[in-house]
Amino acid sequence: MVVRVISIVVATLLFCYIVFVSFFFQENRGGKDCCGLEVIVLDSLDKHFVSESDLIQILKKADLNPINRPIDKINTEQIENELLKNEMIAEVEAYRTPSGLVKLEVEQKIPILRVISSKGNYYVDNLGTTMPISLRYVAHVPVASGFVEKEFAVGNLYQFALFLQENDFWNNQIEQIYIHSDNEVELIPRVGNHRIVLGTFDNFEGKLDKLKLFYEKAIPKVGWEKYSVINLKYKNQIVCTKK
């Protein structure tokens, strides 16, 4: 009986303590202002599309700078949504700390292709969206030029650029992509003074498999300078034009 009474008393005291601490910290936090903003650009060593000062300026312009505002009144979701309007940013996480800071963790987009055409000059990123050219950083990615509509850039071109990014051999070999007005494609390689006529992007992986086999079997015998054009657009054959 005594043990049971002691247990009830201890449990009651513990409950009262928890309630007191909760109210104490709630009151404490409620009267505290944000004392600082900490920005972490997670991949800033690899890419330099956005900086801490850029993000602070965005928040100031939108009247969302949290410093000196009541910490419990700061809407972190609104901050995240405002920063995500920046086309350089892929993800944002904003959160408050018990010490009165607001922290931002920002992940930049990853460009996989640059488009230079009369329709625009921009990057296509790994998520299949576009991002503007940066004045402070140039990404070393394949360049697409010619008649490039934005819909085509984030469609067929994006799929092709993803393939290049995931394939070391072709990523190192293909330097430029030219799009004709009928959407036929020519590729300019880094090695060899020739043009590769791909035709359309239909079955581009199969076409490049044939070309790789041609590189491995024929080029060692005739040399890289033998042909000016290697045409892959015809089914089950490679047509080469001699210089």
Secondary structure, DSSP 8 states (H G I E B T S, - for coil): -HHHHHHHHHHHHHHHHHHHHHHHHHHHHHT-B--EEEEEETTTTT--S--HHHHHHHHHHTT---TTSBGGG--HHHHHHHHTTSTTEEEEEEEE-TTSEEEEEEEE--EEEEEEETTEEEEEETTS-EEE--SS------EEEES--HHHIIIIIHHHHHHHHH-HHHHHHEEEEEE-TTS-EEEEESSSS-EEEEESSTTHHHHHHHHHHHHHHTHHHH-TTSEEEEE--STT--EEEE-
